[in-house]
Amino acid sequence: MDMDTPAADRPAAKSRSAWLGAASWVWPAVVAALCLIPAYAKTFSVLARTWAHNPNYSHGFLIPLVTAVLIWRLRQTLAATPARPTFQGLPLVLVAILLQIAGVRGDVTMFQAYSFILLLAGLVWTWFGYRMLRVLAFPLLFLVFMAPTFPFFINQVSFRLKTVAAFGSVRLAQAMGVAVTRQGMDLYFPTGAMTIEGACSGLNSLIALMALGSLFAYLGTGSMTRRWVLFLLSVPVALAANIVRITSLCVYAALTDTTRATGLFHDIGRYVLFGVALITLAGCKKALRC
């Protein structure tokens, strides 16, 4: 027992000691983070242009902000987790550096984005230890949703999503009595023709909904199995929402004409159906009790 410190003052003294101990490694981390700015300034400049001009990644601006909020929510857990520096994280740092060099030399933005994520994980592991890395695992992994992928892969996925959406929406519209036929990605009505373009594949909604699904699962309170199910449900929910959206375009085109269907109604429907998909995913979360 410490006879020099009154019992009433011990919690305050312990709290001050914890903050002083935290400051010993927080400030070096802040300085190191500032040093990363020139190394990844061009990377984030390219990412920002991608988020601004590529609709498949328009959600990218929100990912770093959401990650910052998630880390802020963990501040008490982080303060209570002892920092145990280790050299075990250095190989991950080395891989991140090599990936950044390859990305810069080859002008591959995806490599540079993943390099940044791996470098953050490696630095956390090296400075603070594996336990701290486990605490920050999801916020760091969530940053993956801001990174673009290879164009040829995106094109392949987009084409398959368009095929599924075209087939499903035409079948559903025909079941509702709409006079529509399909040839490839072209839909034919008595009032004209309509083509399912790349923007109608639903890929942007799929990626955004998967990000939200992972967030719902992480913040959920159910078992790990049910939270994984919730995350995986974001895929069929996004596909179903896109089929319903294109079906609504088919119905509107049959009632009016294809020009009106591909105008304002098309643009508004994108946001309405995403909202419906989000509500559906929230309903799945409630049904799974997580």
ABEGO torsion letter per residue (X at the ends): XBAABBAAAAAAAAAAAAAAAAAAAAAAAAAAAAAAAAAAAAAAAAAAAAAAABAAAAAAAAAAAAAAAAAAAAAAAAAABBBBBBAAAAAAAAAAAAAAAAAAAAGBAAAAAAAAAAAAAAAAAAAAEAAAAAAAAAAAAAAAAABBBBAAAAAAAAAAAAAAAAAAAAAAAAAAGBBBBBBEABBBBAAEBBBBBAAAAGAAAAAAAAAAAAAAAAABABBAAAAAAAAAAAAAAAAAAAAAAAAAAAAAAAABBAAAAABAAAAAAAAAAAAAAAAAAAAAAAAAGX
